[in-house]
Amino acid sequence: MIQYIDKIIGFYFDGGFKQMIVDAELNEEEIEEWGSLAVLFNHLFGDVSDLNKKQKEEAFCIVEELYTKLEIDLMFGKIDKSTLHEIFDGHEIDPSKYRNCLQLGVSLIETNGINLFKLIKSKGSDSIDN
């Protein structure tokens, strides 16, 4: 799982995800949450090697905000699609650019649940099941 996270969203961490684990003393649950973010990021954006740093950070911001919003919604029993636009509040991001991404993310989580890290085939694997 750590290799998968590094491959997909390693750009987000100074020194890579392995260093983040050490520096932040992450436990297994926290690593799994980062794994879920990586799966969601990969599902929405795929290969981002052609994007510049600002574009990657914008994409990650959207994924993180979407994941957090959906996680909270699910704590209350269901996803509230009518408030998806709120994830852009406080950010200088054009929501119209990412409307399809939001719907894809909601669909992925509705289908698989919030614990997307379970889609990673095995710890250390670079691929996911679907």
Summary of the structure (lengths in Angstrom):
residues: 130
radius of gyration: 14.3
end to end distance: 15.4
largest distance: 38.9
contacts: 341
relative contact order: 0.17
helix: 70%
strand: 2%
